[in-house]
Amino acid sequence: MANRTIIPFGPQHPVLPEPIHLDLVLEDEKVVEAIPNVGFVHRGLELLCQKKSFQDMVLVAERICGICSLIHGVGFVQGIEKVMNLEVPERALFLRVFWGELSRIHSHILWLGLAADAIGFESLFMHSWRVREMVLDIFEETTGGRVIFDAVKVGGVRKDISKETFTRIMKQLDKVEEEYKQIAEVFIKDFTIIHRWSNVGVLSKENAAKLGAVGPTLRASGIKSDTRMLKYGAYEKIDFEPIVEHTCDCYARSLVRVKEVYQSFDIIRQCYNKISEGEIETKVTGFPTGEFFSRVEQPRGEVIYYVKGNGTKFLDRFRVRTPTFANIPPLLQMLAGCDLADVPAIIISIDPCISCTER
Amino acid sequence: MSDILTMCKIVLSSLRKKTACQMYPVKPAKFYKNSRGHIALEPAKCILCTLCAKRCPTGAIEVDRTKGVWQINRFKCILCNECVHSCRPVALSMENQYAAPSANKDIETHNVEIKKPAAKPVAPGESAENS
């Protein structure tokens, strides 16, 4: 047996935008075990619910993560609305889906860029982010913010989109899709990418189910699971099929994301065709009493929100289970047995968001 | 089928295109009507009702009704637009240009003219000290 060495990976590492620390136990160049250590950016956001009113907490929930901010807000707001039995106008629900899918597009393109950067494909990284910039412009035009939107509120949304703006945005999105198509081709066909990601970080279907993987990581292991299938919000009026890949490696995980962007473009078009004129918010009276588990699908996977109200404007309890938190045990499984040089590519392949995980 | 030509095509075609960057300091930044840059106050319209300070989720705004002072801490402000929504006399507005960077965490102060007496009228029979 070769000598065992422990190599620390992170919290500061060129491939990681956020701090996660892994102790990699190596035998020669092979990783035998990875021991995670998180908690560098814990902010105690969950306890803030006892100091901020439930309406202000939407702003805190949106700031849990800088990438899927809007969907965090939707998850929280959906929980409060169920507790208070609020009827949300249909237009507001469709607008939430519109911005949510736009978030998915920008998050996935961001990930594609970062993943290309992790394997040293700098030019592809730059081109991916050039395309993402066009999506951020649409966000700035419609909500006023580029990554933190503050567009969701309890009982509806804060901003409306006029018919003309919506039509113009749809034309703009056609252009984005055209640009994206060229980039996506590279992720599907390029020799470097296939060579680098195929058979790397394999997570079998059984392990993915057993360890509780979520989102694209789960779907790339051949399991058809998507929280949007629960038909929450306006998703009940939208047709789509989750994208599933069966090769279970890093390449499959990138393919799922590449295809999900096309799916999001399709859902946005359905939104545009099905959205009706009307109110964008309902009046909120009273305070929440009771508890609810709200589940929504983020770009990274399923996020669970637990809210418990006690009849005052402050909540009793607010708990978030984020997708990266669920994806860390599968990540450790993928790392066991891989080469040291593959570690960055595998860690990036679950799309880790540490600020989400540590809240 | 794997190839390297797809990426080569993108790289070569982008050589002929103009730069994708905005060249920011040379050309002015691009803003939209909704862009949230900073909160601006028009002191002439302000009636010192303190509603903005009460609605601010981060406590960035402070209003002193007796001295006629309206203050904002730009480092605390998260540009959520709540104060602008709550401002009845429309003294507050959201401007597109981002707030200027600062080396010190100063609090911006505006002096507002007090339009009505700040102290509550004293009820008959009560002394001024008790009120």
Interface residues (C-beta under 8 A of the other chain):
Chain A: K52 D56 L59 R63 S123 L124 H127 R130 E133 D137 E140 E141 T142 T143 G144 G145 I148 D150 R158 K159 Q182 I183 E185 V186 K189 D190 F191 T192 I194 H195
Chain B: M1 S2 D3 I4 T6 M7 K9 I10 V11 S14 A20 K30 Y32 K33 N34 S35 R36 P57 I78 L79 C80 N81 M94
